[in-house]
């Protein structure tokens, strides 16, 4: 760590001298100034991913000062929360108000970083919000190591040039991503997925499920409607239509919905007579409780997969927008992450799924088949087993902290064991 402190102090001395390397200043003398890492996140998933990295850093390098523009999970993990930026997450193309919000945020960030100074910037996911901040950090000479790669392999691959221009390294959470980005000139490594950082405790989960008082009945359906308001507005009515239709087939069917936050829970309106319980911050518990899950495509599908729970994925969109997305924008055969990582259809998915009653009519028979067919559920669980084995073989805490300390100059480059082999779904899942 002494070498790291010397390098950091040297950079700050140059900054004070106002020479070619002088980008920012600190009020502390260089010998006393701790190293400072700033994490920036703008969505709940980014808040969670950053929290894992912060916990790992606080454990192995407690002398490093960790700052965050993010959410409550990052603060709980030990970061100093400079600004709360997670609660206002929005979906899709930003409107005029969101554009103004992003511009104002970028100006605030520029003033803050000019005044405070940092040694490393770690933007987490959310490229639309993070890219302008990364550009400013790079202009100030601050290294940028991104955590969670933008899904440019699925759409807008031309945006990779922004990663090359405004970043030093990309820490990927999906095993095939390093090869894809490296082929396009981006330095990248697979660090594992934060969801798989800790083993699930089945007995503890069962206790938490019991404490929630979820309804009794059979079959049990878990609903995961997403965390962004646009996703919820499009997909929640489709889920309710499907629930109503399934109840005609299985009168004793019960359901529980996982709201990403209390704010989301307040938005999830359901008919008073629906056999439905809505719980916030209980995705793992509902995945444990249900027989089959219905989930909006996103990170939550990996959370469900971690429990080997059979599922159907969907993403509802207006008809014209869905046609454009499927035919002209999305470049992968699938959008559900279990399917993308496996390179095959592990779980049924509907993309684009129609809105409203037409969406319910499309989704209902797919869920019915999964509830009826024991063999289909067993085959899906077996495929999810192989998928999860790839993630469970990697310790994301160690790999992320090693990468960040390397970027600070505090550690020698670690051996990236088997990253090239793990980087390809065809090699990692060759036994499928």
Order of alpha helices (4+ residues) and beta strands (2+ residues): alpha-beta-alpha-beta-alpha-beta-alpha-beta-alpha-beta-alpha-beta-alpha-beta-alpha-beta-alpha-beta-alpha-beta-alpha-beta-alpha-beta-alpha-alpha-beta-alpha-alpha-alpha-alpha-alpha
